[in-house]
Amino acid sequence: MNSKERINAILERKPVDRIPVDLWFVPEVWKDLCAHFGVDNDDALYAAMGIDKIVWLPALYPETPGRTQWGSKTGSITAGAASYSENVEPGLAGCDTLEAVKAYPYWPDPEKFDYVQMADNAKRQSAQYVTLGPWISLFEVYCSLRGLEQSMMDVALYPEMVYLILDYIEKIQTEMVSRFLDKAAQYVDMVFISDDMGAQQNLMMSLPMWDTFLKDRLRRWCDLIHSYGVKVFYHSDGAMYDLIPRLIEAGIDVLNPIQHVCPGMEMSRLKAEFGDKIIFHGGVENQSILPFGTAEDVRRETLDCLNTLGKDKQGYICCSCHNIQAGTPVENILMMVDTVKG
């Protein structure tokens, strides 16, 4: 089987020759891997490694220097060997009335996305790869606009503010996804919904709050995406076991990244309870084992994921538990890939 056939077979719960192995990594790791293999582009790297790459399809929107698509100011943050562009001033941080939210000048305009180039990119990538995108989000975007601390206060104290901002967030992205899929659905395998709800020990908000603010919105998005014959890939880090039944009810197809060191996220438990309902993507521990363990530690960890989440070669795409971070030894990354490939 080639990579595209292998991943699609997993998504359709059909037999495979082996579990697929995908890779997510930050730019610094990309450079390390390219240097190791003597290549200088994505296609050559994926071929050299023999991975089953799921390729992301970005939403293309005119850039405003120093601001995100949603109007929040950005800055460069250095953490160890890595550099990131992070929000440093949330766009709606100073808005304390509904009128101020309505007057916000940076709401993205769905007319301004480059749907032609987005569709061309999807068509080109789908010839060789399984495709994923565009990225859309509800509460992550909300937090980027209000700041995490203020967002937590909003859901507890200012529900009208939350409803209004989420209405804008949902409407804008619904229009963008609809217009994109109108042009490109035949070239898109999954749409990426990302809404981190899990912290290291528990959920970031209560289930009743999630039901109040997010449940129906997520269901509407899942229904929309499925209406085009496309699957839903849902991302949430952390300890989010209690939310999984609600995500399944809303209609997600793939759950990422399976941070199994968090309470309730034990792999054998997830496989037993939800393995016949969703596909798992991720799993290989990325806070200690991949960056700081030995190659043998990585081999054991990867085998554990394969034997639990990927039991009987079903329902699992092996990958790191979120992006592989700068400074991770190349030999550890290659060990994960080689262990899956056998």
C-alpha positions as CSV (number, residue, x, y, z in Angstrom):
1,M,0.0,0.0,0.0
2,N,1.2,3.6,-0.6
3,S,0.8,6.2,2.2
4,K,-2.5,7.6,0.9
5,E,-4.1,4.2,0.5
6,R,-2.8,3.2,4.0
7,I,-4.3,6.2,5.8
8,N,-7.6,6.2,3.9
9,A,-7.9,2.5,4.7
10,I,-7.5,3.2,8.4
11,L,-10.1,6.1,8.2
12,E,-12.6,3.7,6.5
13,R,-11.7,0.8,8.9
14,K,-10.4,-1.4,6.2
15,P,-7.4,-3.8,6.4
16,V,-3.9,-2.3,6.1
17,D,-0.4,-3.8,5.7
18,R,0.7,-1.8,8.8
19,I,-0.3,1.1,10.9
20,P,0.5,4.4,9.3
21,V,3.0,6.8,10.8
22,D,2.6,10.5,10.4
23,L,4.9,13.3,11.7
24,W,4.1,16.8,13.1
25,F,7.1,19.0,13.9
26,V,8.2,22.6,14.4
27,P,10.4,24.3,11.8
28,E,13.6,23.7,13.7
29,V,13.0,19.9,13.6
30,W,12.2,20.2,9.8
31,K,15.6,21.7,9.3
32,D,17.3,19.0,11.4
33,L,15.6,16.2,9.5
34,C,16.4,17.8,6.1
35,A,20.0,18.2,7.1
36,H,20.1,14.5,8.2
37,F,18.7,13.3,4.9
38,G,20.4,15.8,2.6
39,V,17.1,17.2,1.2
40,D,15.6,20.7,1.1
41,N,11.8,20.3,0.5
42,D,8.8,18.6,2.1
43,D,8.2,16.0,-0.7
44,A,11.8,14.8,-0.6
45,L,11.8,14.6,3.2
46,Y,8.6,12.6,3.4
47,A,9.9,10.2,0.7
48,A,13.3,9.8,2.4
49,M,11.7,9.0,5.8
50,G,9.0,6.8,4.3
51,I,6.3,8.4,6.4
52,D,2.5,8.5,5.8
53,K,2.2,12.2,5.8
54,I,-1.1,13.9,6.3
55,V,-0.6,17.3,4.6
56,W,-2.2,20.4,6.1
57,L,-4.2,22.8,3.9
58,P,-4.0,26.4,5.2
59,A,-6.7,29.0,4.9
60,L,-5.1,31.8,2.9
61,Y,-6.0,35.3,4.1
62,P,-4.3,38.6,3.4
63,E,-1.6,39.2,6.1
64,T,-1.6,42.3,8.3
65,P,2.0,42.8,9.6
66,G,2.2,42.2,13.3
67,R,-1.4,40.9,13.6
68,T,-3.1,37.6,13.3
69,Q,-6.0,37.0,10.9
70,W,-8.3,37.9,13.9
71,G,-6.5,41.1,14.7
72,S,-4.5,40.2,17.8
73,K,-1.0,41.7,17.9
74,T,1.8,39.2,17.7
75,G,5.4,39.0,18.8
76,S,8.4,36.6,18.6
77,I,8.8,34.4,21.6
78,T,12.0,32.3,22.2
79,A,11.8,29.1,24.2
80,G,15.0,27.1,24.4
81,A,16.0,26.3,20.8
82,A,12.6,27.3,19.4
83,S,11.1,30.6,18.2
84,Y,7.4,31.1,18.0
85,S,5.0,33.8,16.8
86,E,2.6,34.3,19.7
87,N,-0.3,36.6,20.6
88,V,1.0,39.4,22.8
89,E,-2.0,41.6,22.8
90,P,-5.5,40.0,22.3
91,G,-7.6,42.0,19.9
92,L,-10.7,42.2,22.1
93,A,-8.9,42.5,25.4
94,G,-10.2,46.0,26.0
95,C,-13.7,45.5,24.8
96,D,-16.1,45.5,27.8
97,T,-19.4,46.1,26.0
98,L,-21.4,44.2,23.3
99,E,-21.3,47.4,21.2
100,A,-17.5,47.4,21.3
101,V,-17.4,43.8,20.1
102,K,-19.8,44.6,17.2
103,A,-17.6,47.6,16.2
104,Y,-14.3,45.6,16.3
105,P,-12.5,46.5,13.0
106,Y,-10.6,43.3,12.6
107,W,-13.3,40.7,12.1
108,P,-12.1,38.6,9.1
109,D,-14.0,39.1,5.9
110,P,-15.0,35.8,4.3
111,E,-14.8,37.5,0.9
112,K,-11.0,38.0,1.3
113,F,-9.9,34.4,1.6
114,D,-8.1,33.2,-1.6
115,Y,-10.4,30.3,-2.4
116,V,-8.9,29.7,-5.8
117,Q,-5.4,29.2,-4.5
118,M,-6.7,27.2,-1.6
119,A,-8.5,24.8,-4.0
120,D,-5.5,24.6,-6.3
121,N,-3.3,23.7,-3.3
122,A,-5.8,21.0,-2.2
123,K,-5.9,19.5,-5.7
124,R,-2.1,19.4,-6.0
125,Q,-1.5,17.9,-2.6
126,S,-4.3,15.3,-2.8
127,A,-2.7,13.7,-5.8
128,Q,-0.1,12.2,-3.4
129,Y,-1.3,12.8,0.2
130,V,-4.2,12.6,2.5
131,T,-5.2,16.2,3.1
132,L,-6.3,18.0,6.3
133,G,-7.7,21.5,6.5
134,P,-8.4,24.2,6.8
135,W,-7.9,24.8,10.5
136,I,-10.9,26.2,12.3
137,S,-11.7,26.7,16.0
138,L,-14.2,28.1,18.4
139,F,-12.8,28.6,21.8
140,E,-9.2,28.7,20.8
141,V,-10.0,31.7,18.6
142,Y,-12.0,33.2,21.5
143,C,-9.0,32.9,23.8
144,S,-6.7,34.4,21.2
145,L,-9.1,37.4,21.1
146,R,-9.7,37.8,24.8
147,G,-6.7,36.3,26.5
148,L,-7.0,33.0,28.4
149,E,-7.6,34.5,31.9
150,Q,-10.3,36.8,30.6
151,S,-11.9,34.0,28.6
152,M,-12.2,31.9,31.7
153,M,-13.9,34.8,33.5
154,D,-16.2,35.4,30.5
155,V,-17.7,31.9,30.5
156,A,-18.4,32.2,34.2
157,L,-19.6,35.8,34.5
158,Y,-20.3,37.3,31.1
159,P,-22.3,34.8,29.0
160,E,-23.8,37.4,26.6
161,M,-20.3,38.5,25.7
162,V,-19.3,34.8,25.0
163,Y,-22.4,34.2,22.9
164,L,-21.8,37.3,20.8
165,I,-18.1,36.7,20.1
166,L,-18.7,33.0,19.4
167,D,-21.4,34.0,16.9
168,Y,-18.9,36.0,14.9
169,I,-16.3,33.3,15.2
170,E,-18.7,30.6,14.0
171,K,-20.3,32.6,11.2
172,I,-17.1,33.7,9.7
173,Q,-15.5,30.3,9.6
174,T,-18.6,28.5,8.5
175,E,-18.7,30.8,5.5
176,M,-15.1,30.2,4.8
177,V,-15.3,26.4,5.1
178,S,-18.4,26.3,3.0
179,R,-17.0,28.3,0.2
180,F,-13.7,26.4,0.2
181,L,-15.4,23.0,0.2
182,D,-17.8,24.1,-2.6
183,K,-14.6,24.4,-4.7
184,A,-12.4,21.7,-3.3
185,A,-14.3,19.0,-1.4
186,Q,-13.2,16.2,-3.8
187,Y,-9.6,17.0,-2.8
188,V,-10.1,17.3,0.9
189,D,-10.1,14.2,3.2
190,M,-10.6,15.9,6.6
191,V,-11.2,19.4,8.1
192,F,-9.2,20.3,11.2
193,I,-11.2,21.5,14.2
194,S,-9.0,22.5,17.0
195,D,-10.4,23.5,20.4
196,D,-8.1,22.6,23.3
197,M,-10.4,21.7,26.2
198,G,-8.0,19.7,28.4
199,A,-5.3,20.9,30.8
200,Q,-2.7,18.6,32.3
201,Q,-5.0,17.3,35.0
202,N,-8.6,18.1,34.0
203,L,-10.9,19.9,31.6
204,M,-10.5,23.7,31.2
205,M,-14.2,24.3,31.6
206,S,-17.1,22.2,33.1
207,L,-19.2,20.0,30.9
208,P,-22.3,22.1,31.5
209,M,-20.4,25.2,30.3
210,W,-19.2,23.3,27.2
211,D,-22.7,22.2,26.5
212,T,-24.0,25.8,26.8
213,F,-21.4,27.5,24.7
214,L,-19.9,25.0,22.3
215,K,-21.9,21.8,21.9
216,D,-24.4,22.9,19.2
217,R,-21.7,24.9,17.4
218,L,-19.5,21.9,17.1
219,R,-22.4,19.7,15.9
220,R,-23.3,22.3,13.2
221,W,-19.7,22.2,12.0
222,C,-19.5,18.4,11.9
223,D,-22.8,18.2,10.1
224,L,-21.6,20.8,7.5
225,I,-18.3,19.1,6.9
226,H,-20.0,15.6,6.6
227,S,-22.5,17.0,4.1
228,Y,-19.5,17.4,1.7
229,G,-18.4,13.8,2.3
230,V,-15.4,15.0,4.3
231,K,-14.3,13.7,7.8
232,V,-13.8,15.7,11.0
233,F,-10.3,15.7,12.6
234,Y,-10.6,17.1,16.1
235,H,-7.7,18.3,18.2
236,S,-7.6,18.7,22.0
237,D,-4.6,18.2,24.3
238,G,-4.7,17.2,27.9
239,A,-7.0,15.4,30.2
240,M,-10.3,15.5,28.2
241,Y,-11.6,12.0,28.8
242,D,-15.0,13.2,30.1
243,L,-15.6,15.2,27.0
244,I,-15.0,12.4,24.5
245,P,-18.5,11.0,24.5
246,R,-19.9,14.5,23.7
247,L,-17.4,14.9,20.9
248,I,-18.5,11.6,19.4
249,E,-22.1,12.6,19.7
250,A,-21.3,15.8,17.9
251,G,-19.9,13.9,15.1
252,I,-16.1,13.9,15.1
253,D,-14.3,11.1,13.2
254,V,-10.6,11.4,14.3
255,L,-9.3,12.4,17.8
256,N,-5.8,13.9,18.2
257,P,-3.3,13.9,20.0
258,I,-4.1,11.4,22.8
259,Q,-2.0,12.8,25.6
260,H,-2.1,9.5,27.5
261,V,0.0,10.6,30.5
262,C,-2.9,12.8,31.6
263,P,-5.5,11.4,34.1
264,G,-8.2,9.4,32.3
265,M,-6.4,9.2,29.0
266,E,-4.9,5.8,29.5
267,M,-4.6,4.2,26.0
268,S,-6.1,0.8,26.8
269,R,-9.1,2.6,28.4
270,L,-9.7,4.8,25.3
271,K,-9.3,1.9,22.9
272,A,-11.8,-0.2,24.8
273,E,-14.4,2.5,25.3
274,F,-14.1,4.5,22.1
275,G,-12.1,2.4,19.6
276,D,-15.1,1.4,17.6
277,K,-16.4,5.0,17.3
278,I,-13.4,7.2,16.5
279,I,-9.9,6.9,14.9
280,F,-7.0,7.9,17.1
281,H,-4.1,10.0,15.8
282,G,-1.0,10.7,17.9
283,G,-0.1,8.9,21.1
284,V,3.7,8.9,21.2
285,E,4.6,10.9,24.4
286,N,6.1,14.2,23.5
287,Q,6.8,15.9,26.9
288,S,9.5,13.6,28.1
289,I,10.1,10.4,26.1
290,L,10.6,11.8,22.6
291,P,12.7,14.8,23.5
292,F,14.6,13.5,26.5
293,G,14.4,9.7,26.5
294,T,16.8,7.2,24.8
295,A,16.1,5.7,21.4
296,E,15.1,2.5,23.3
297,D,12.7,4.4,25.4
298,V,11.1,5.7,22.2
299,R,10.9,2.2,20.7
300,R,9.1,0.9,23.8
301,E,6.7,3.8,23.8
302,T,5.9,3.5,20.2
303,L,5.3,-0.3,20.5
304,D,3.0,0.4,23.4
305,C,0.9,2.8,21.2
306,L,0.8,0.3,18.4
307,N,-0.3,-2.6,20.7
308,T,-3.0,-0.5,22.4
309,L,-4.4,2.3,20.2
310,G,-3.4,0.3,17.1
311,K,-4.5,-3.1,18.3
312,D,-5.2,-5.5,15.4
313,K,-4.0,-2.9,12.9
314,Q,-7.2,-0.9,13.3
315,G,-8.3,2.6,14.2
316,Y,-5.0,4.3,14.7
317,I,-2.5,6.6,12.9
318,C,0.7,6.8,14.9
319,C,2.2,10.2,15.4
320,S,3.8,12.2,18.2
321,C,1.6,13.6,20.9
322,H,1.5,17.1,19.3
323,N,4.4,18.8,17.4
324,I,7.9,17.4,17.9
325,Q,9.7,20.2,19.6
326,A,13.1,21.9,18.8
327,G,16.1,20.0,20.1
328,T,14.5,16.5,19.9
329,P,17.2,14.1,18.8
330,V,16.8,13.0,15.2
331,E,17.7,9.4,16.3
332,N,14.6,9.4,18.5
333,I,12.3,10.6,15.7
334,L,13.7,8.0,13.3
335,M,13.3,5.3,16.0
336,M,9.6,6.1,16.2
337,V,9.2,5.9,12.4
338,D,11.3,2.8,12.0
339,T,9.4,1.0,14.9
340,V,6.1,1.6,13.2
341,K,7.4,0.5,9.8
342,G,8.9,-2.7,11.4
